[in-house]
């Protein structure tokens, strides 16, 4: 399957399109990578809504303490101010 990767470095605000590195695998390009396959497990194309719903689920997971499962330094809970 063909994959797409979006990568950013910590501290980048992401307000400019050039703040995000786009490729097929960009883990060396930034601190955080969001990678997805173009086709799902049923060979259907993913769309913007699918990606948005998945990102919202990741956000809920992180904000509800899911990050404790991977031994990262804990910061205050909740979204940044």
C-alpha positions in Angstrom: 0.0 0.0 0.0 1.1 3.5 -0.7 1.4 5.6 2.5 1.5 9.4 3.1 3.5 10.9 6.0 3.0 14.4 7.6 5.8 15.4 9.9 6.4 18.4 12.2 9.0 19.4 14.7 8.1 20.3 18.3 7.6 24.1 18.8 6.4 24.7 15.2 3.0 26.3 15.2 1.8 24.7 12.0 0.2 27.9 10.7 2.1 27.7 7.3 1.8 24.8 4.9 5.6 24.8 4.8 5.7 23.9 8.5 4.6 20.3 7.6 6.9 17.9 5.8 5.0 15.7 3.4 6.4 12.4 2.1 5.9 8.7 2.1 8.0 8.3 5.3 9.4 11.3 7.0 10.4 10.3 10.6 13.8 12.0 10.2 12.1 15.3 9.2 10.5 16.2 12.5 9.7 15.1 16.0 6.1 13.8 15.3 4.8 11.9 12.3 1.3 11.2 11.2 1.4 8.4 8.6 -1.5 6.7 6.9 -2.2 4.3 4.0 -4.1 5.7 1.0 -6.3 2.7 1.0 -7.9 1.1 4.1 -7.9 -2.6 5.0 -10.8 -3.1 2.6 -9.0 -1.3 -0.3 -11.2 1.8 0.0 -9.7 5.2 -0.3 -9.4 7.2 2.9 -10.8 10.8 2.7 -10.4 14.0 4.7 -13.3 13.1 7.0 -11.8 9.7 7.8 -8.5 11.4 8.8 -10.2 14.1 10.8 -12.1 11.5 12.8 -9.0 9.5 13.4 -7.1 12.6 14.6 -9.9 13.5 17.0 -9.8 10.0 18.4 -6.0 10.3 18.9 -6.6 13.7 20.6 -9.1 12.1 23.0 -6.7 9.3 23.7 -3.8 11.6 24.6 -5.9 14.0 26.7 -7.4 11.1 28.6 -4.0 9.7 29.7 -3.3 7.3 26.9 0.2 8.6 26.6 1.0 7.0 29.9 1.2 3.7 28.0 4.4 4.7 26.3 6.5 6.2 29.1 6.8 9.8 27.9 7.4 12.7 30.2 4.1 13.7 31.6 3.0 17.3 31.2 0.0 19.0 32.7 -3.3 17.5 31.4 -5.4 19.2 28.9 -4.8 21.2 25.7 -2.1 23.9 25.7 -3.2 27.4 26.6 
